[in-house]
């Protein structure tokens, strides 16, 4: 069980009160989505899951740097803009805006950093990275011919194709590329990568559990097997004459830096590298490296190619890489625009609300494997888990509290028939108001004192579904307790026992709300406000659909 002396506060209506013994830095990032298509629920899943971890770490008192952004160079984008007769910079500007505007709709932390690979600083960083790798003798030029999947932006061997097509992009034709390019000496890092995977059981500084360098273990085994079979140098440039939309290669503007040797550098350019080494040292070195979220189609790029690139310029590796499965449509088919089965996260939020989508992608979708997302399933789980679950429970408990307990949460101890100033969960200034002792701020003293070690273990191992199940098990137990002990009836025959039971339910609801803070922040705050003011929600937290 995690124990911490760090104290942190709730924001918004409840104010902010932060007292910490230390601020340990923590860095987490999503992959940068490619802007050749509209944002879809797969993007939302990754943004939300990374945001849950960022919020959780903040509640434990960490100083968090949270990064996302957009990947804006490459042949797919150039082709898309050209086909639509749009100037490429205008195309990527408009596309980046759509992803940036999506973030608040998903309830993503407002202090998130947004990196665009067309940003001047990132361009400088990518070119400096190239220069360092070149100086270290790890870049060379050669003529070659390969089979290439534009959808993956990767070279493909015959063994990776099924009936001559990429299994991830079955509607796209495999291209044959024959030209002179610059290459990165990926092959020299086979042993170093294998050593990284072997020693890659990292212990989080505030967790007793250990996990592998790549999560889940099945993906670690997959990338280990890929590297063990032998890895080949990969192309890192394209001829400007054929594909002008990219960052010029330093010293040779007849070539542009190709996608991975550009986009992956964002993880360090976002921290200020190479010109702000103080910031970079804090977020990359002092943290032990970045925690990276990405999809399973990015496994090779993030856990092998990027790690070798870091080695090439003498930088330490990432801390841990969490691999999401695909969000699929009916029949388990990958959700993609080319297949016409995409669900817009904007449409979902407009119909059901932000926290409803956050609930679905953290509780109902598998944390690491492919999971189906259909609107029928979404509606079913929304009604069961939210409208009839936490929403109904909050209304029931707070109605009993408002009808039977005097005052507000700061007044006196619950055992005397008034709502609590919790010794562990409340702390703040007090003032006299209308003759009663009132607390101006309700805040968490120690988030880590929540009495559910399984909850912390699950989050520390990035199993958000398991953590959410811990919360909903508590919700189910509270529902059962109300049904069995009937405090609404008991309070009429034995006032003292009835009030004590209602008070116990309020305390338990308070704990549930605190546990929800990283996952459903809007809902958690609404519940805590109701407890603070000893009232029912003005309207149901989640309207039944």
N, C-alpha and C positions, 0 to 999 in steps of 0.2 A: 504493500500500500504506500502510495506517495504521501509524504509529510512535508509540509513547507511552512516556513514562518512568514512567507510573503503574503502581504495583504493587498487586495485590489478592490476596485469599486465598480458598481453598476453605473452605466451612463444614461444619458437622456433625461427622462422625467425624474429619475431617482438621484441625479447628480453624479459627481465623480469624487471618490476619496481614495487616494492611492498612498500606501505606505509600504515601502519595500526595503529589505535589508540590502539587496543588491539587484542589479538588472543584468541578467545573463543574456547575451545576444542569441537570437535564433533566426535563421533564414530559411524561408520556404518559397518555392516557386511552382507555378504550373508550367507546362510546355507552352510555347507560343503558338496559338492556332494560326493556320495558314488561311489567308484572307481571300481564297478563290471561291468561297461559298458563304452563304448566310450562317450565322450562329445557330447551332442546333442543341438538343438536349445533351448530347455527348460533351459538348463544350461546357454546358451548365454544370454537369456532373463534376467535372474536374475543378472548375472554379469553386463550387460550393464545398467540395470535400477539402480542398486546400484551405479554404476560409475557416472551416470548422477547426482545423488544426491550429491555424493562426490565432483564432479567438481563444481557444483552449490554452495555448501557451501564454497569451496575454493575461488570462485569468490566474495563471500560476505565477505571474510577475515577470515573465520574460520580456525583454526588449525585442520586439518582432519586426523583421523586415519581410514583407510579403510582396512578391513580384509576379506579374503576368505581362501580357502585351500581345503583339501581333508580328507574325513572320511575313514579310512583305516583298521578298525578292524571289526570283526563280521563273522557270519556263511556264508553269501553269498560270501564274499571275499575268505574265507578259502575253500569253495566248488569250487569256480571258478578256483582258482589256482591249487587245487588238480586235478580237471578234466582235466586241460591243462598240467599237469605234470610240473608245474613251482614252484620253491621255492617261498613261500608266500611273503617274503620280496622283492624279485626280481619283483614279480607281481605288488606289490603296488608301488615300485619305478618307474617302467615303466608307470604305470597308472597315478601317480601323475605328471610325466613329461608331459604327454599329456594335462592335465588340465593347468599346468603352462605355457606351450607353446601356449595354446589357448588365453591367456589373451592379449598379444600384438596384436594378429590378430583382436581382438574385440575392439582395441583402449582403453583398460582399463588403468587407471592411472598407470604410471610406479612405483610409490611409494607404491603400494598396498602391504600389508603384506600377506604372504602365510603360513598358519598353516597346518602342517600335524599331524594327531593324532598319528603317529609313531615317531614324534620328541621327543628326550629325555626330553626336558622341559615340553612338554605337558603330557608325561607319569608321570613325577613327580607331575604335577599339578593335574591330575586326581586322583592319589593316595592320595595326601594331601586332596583333596575335600572329598574323601571317608572317610578318617580318621576323619575329622571334623563332617561329618554327623553321623558317627558311635559314636563318642564321645558324640554327642547331643542326642543319643538314638533313632535315626531314621532309623537304619538298623538292620535287624534281619534275621535269617535263618529259613526256613521251607521246608517241603516236599509239593509238589503240582503237579497238573495235569491241563494243559491248552490246548486250541486250539490256534495255533500260525501261523501267516502269515510271512513267511521268507521274502517276498517282502517288507512288511511294517516294518519288525522287531518289530512287536507289537503283544500282546495277543489280541484275538478276542472273543467277546461274541457271542452267537448264533444269537442274534438280529442284529449283524453287518454283518452276512454272508448272501449271496443270493445263494440259492440252494447249500449250503454247501461250497461256495467259497468266497474269498475276492473280492468285486466288483472292486477293483483297480488292482488286479493281478489274473485275471480269468484263466490264464493258469497254475497257481501254485497250488499244492495240500496243503491244510491246514494240518499242522503237529500237532500231539498230543505229548506234552512234559510232561514226568513224571520224576521228579528228585528233589533233594534237591538244593535249590538256596538261595541266599541272596535276601531280599526284602527291598524296600524303603517305608516308611510309608507315602505314598502319601495321604491316606484317611484323615489324620489329618489336611490337608490344605484346605479342602472344603470351610470353611467359609472365610479363609484368601484370597483364590483365588476369591471368589465372591465379597469380599470387594475391591480387586484390580480392578476387572472389573467395579465395580460401581463408583469408584473414578477415573477411567482411562481416563478422558478427560484432555489431557495434552496440555498446550499452549507452543508452541515453543518460545524460548526467543526472536526471531526477527520476529514473525508473529502475526497477529491479530486473525487469525483463530484458532479454536480448533479442535482437532480430538480425537478419542477414542484410548484406549490402543491397540486394534487390529483393523486394517484397511483391508477391509471395515467393516462397521457396521454389515453386514450380517454374517461375520465370527465371530465377537465379540458375536453376539447373538447365534451362533452355539456353541461356546466353553462355553458360559455361561450356555446354556441348558445342555451340556454334564456334566459339573461340578455339576450343580444343581440336576441332577438325582442321584448323588452319585458316588464317585470315589473310586476305589479299589487300594490297594498297588500293586506295580508292581515289577517284577523280575529285578534285576540289576547285576546278575552274571550267568555264565555258568560253568559247570564242565570242568576243563582243559583236562581231559581224553577224553571228547567228542568234545570239541572245543578249541584247544590250542592257537588259534590266537587272543590274546587279552592282556590287561594289567593285570598282577597278582594282585589279591586282597591283600591289605596289611595285613600281618599276616596269610594268608591262600592261599598258592600258588596252592592248589587243585582247586581253582576257578579263573576265569578271570572276570574282570569288563565287564559287557555287554554294548552293543552299546550306549544307550542314556546316561548312567551315565559316559561314556567316552567322546563321541563326543561333547555333549552340553557344556562341560567344556571348550572347545576351546575358547568360547567367552570371558572368563576371562584369560585363559592361554596366549592368544595372546597379552594381555596388560601387561604381566609380572608377573601376580599373580602365585604363592604366594610369590616369593622371591623379586620382585621389587614392593613394595607397593606404592612407589612414582608414578611410571608410571601407575599402576593400579588405584590409586586414581584420577589421572588426567583424564584418559579415561573412567572410569566406574562411578566414583562418581561426579566429577566436571562437567561432561557432562549431568548429570541426567539420565545416563544409555545409553545403546546401542540401535541404530535403527537397527532392524533386518529384512532382506528380506528372505522369504521362500515360498515354494509352499503350496498349500492348503492341500496336504497330510502330511504336517508337522505342521498343526494347533495345534493338541493336544500336540505334543512334545514341541513346542516352547512357546506356550502361557499358558500351564498348567503345564506340567511336569517340564520344565526348571524353571519356576517361583517358583514352590514349592521347587525345589532343592536349589535355591538361598536363599529362606527363611530358609531352614534347616541349612545353614551354616552362617546365619546372614548377608547376603549381600542384597543390594537393588535390586529391579526388573529391568527388561529391561525398556527402555523408550517407545518404540512403536514397534509393529510387523506388517509388511506389508505382506499380503498374496497374492501371485500371483495365478492366475488360471493356468490350464494346457494349454500347447500348443498342439493342436490336429491335427490330420491328416484329410483326407477325411471322411465326415460323423460324425465329432465330436468325433472320437475315440482318446483316449489318445495316444500320441506319445511315443512309447517305443520300445526298441530293440526286446523284445520278440514278439511283434506284427509285426515287420518288416516294420514299417512306419516312421522310424527315418530319419530326414534330418540333414546332417552334416553341422555345422556352418562353418567349414573350406572350404567345397566345395562352399558354398554361397559366402564367402568372396573372394575366388579365382576367382569366376566368376563376381561378382558385386562390390566388394570393401567393406572395413570396414564400412564406414558411411552408405552405403545402408542397411546393416543389422541393424545398430543402428537405422536408420530411421524406419524400418519396425516394430521392436519390441517396439519402444516407441510411434509411431503414429498409426500404423495400428492394433496392438493387444490391446485388452481391458486391462486396468491397473490392474484389479482385478479378472476378470472372464475368463472362458475358451475361447480360440480364435483359429480358424483354421489357419494353416500355410501350404500353398501349393506353389510350385514353380510357378504355373500359376498365382496365386494371387500376389505373390512377384514381378514377372516381370511386371505385369499390374500396380501396384502401384509405382514401381521403375520408369517406364517411365512417368507416370502421375505426380508424386510428385517431382521427382528429375531431370530426364533428361529434361522434358518439364516444370518443375516448377522452383525451385530455380536455377538450372543450366542454363536454357534458360534466365531467368530474369537477372542473373548476367552478362551474355554475352551481352545482349541488352543494359543494363544500362551502362556498362563499355565501350562498343564501342562508345556510344554517348558521354561519358565523355572524352575518349581518343581523339576523333575527334574534340571536341568543347571546351574543358576546358584546359587551359594552366597549366603547372607545375605539381607538385605532391601534396599530401594531406596536406603538411605542409606549402605550400607557402603563400597564403593569403586567405581572406574570400571568400566563394563561391559567394557571391553577386557581387563581382567584376569580376567574370568570371574565377576564379581559384579554385582549390580544397581546402578543409578546413584544418585548424588546429582547430579542434572542441574544444570549451571551456569546454565541459563536457566530451567528449569521447577521447580527445587527451591530453597527457601531456608528456613532456620529454625534454631532452637536445636538443639544436639546434646548428647548425654549418653552416658555409658558404660553399657552394659547387657549383662550376660553376657559381658563382655570384648570386645564389638564396639562400634564407633562407630555410634550410632543417632541418627536424626533424629526429634524429637518432633512435628514438623509438616511436612507436605508441602504446598507452596503454589506458586502461579503467580507468577513474578516479573514477566513481561510477557506478558499475554494477547495483546497485539498483535504479538508476535514469531512467532506461528504462521505457518509458511511457506506461506501460501495466500492471496495477494492477492484472488483471485476470491471467496473466502469473505467477506472483509470488504466488498468492493464490493457483493456481493449483499445483505448485511444492511443496509448503509447506504442502499440503495435499496429496502428493505423487501421484497425478493424472497426470502422464507425458503425457498421450494422450491429455488431455485438454490443457496442456501447449504447446504441439506441434501444436495443432489446432490453438492456438493464433498466432503462427508464420506463419502458412500457410494461415491464413486469411489475414495477412499483405502482404504476397506474392501475393495473389489473387488481393488485392486492388491495389498494384503497377502495376500488369499486366493490370488491368482495366484502371488505370490512363494513362498508356502509350497508350493504344488503343484509349481512349477517347480524350486525349489532344495532341497526336502525336508530342512529342517534336522533333523528327527527322525531321519533316516537318516545325514546328514552327521556329526552329533555322535558317532556310533558308530565312524566311520572316521577322522575328523579332528576331535578334540575342540576344538582351538583355533578352527578355522574355524567349526565348528558352534555353539559358544558365542557367537562374534562375531555370527553371523547371527541367533541367537535374541535377543541383546542389541539388535540393530538393530530387530527386530520389536517388542520391548517398548517401545523409544523411540517407534516409529511408533504403537503402540497408545496410548501416553501422550498423544501429540498428538491422536489421534482423540478420546480421552476429554475432553480440554480443549475441543476444538471442540464437543463435545456438551453442555457445561455449560449454555448458555442454552436448549437445545432439550429435552434429556432429562436433567434434573439428577439424578434418582435413579440412573439407569443410569450416568451419568458418574462419580458418586461411588463407586458399587460397583466400577467398573473401576479407578479410582485407588486405592481401598483394596487391591484385589488386587495392584496393582503395588507399592504401598507395603509390603505384607506378603509379597510374592513367593509368592503362592499362587493356586490356581484358585478360581473362585467356588464356594461351598459347594453351590449348586444352579444350574442354568442361569439366565442372566439373563432369558431368555424361554422358557418351556416351549412346545414345539410344540403347536398346537391341531388 
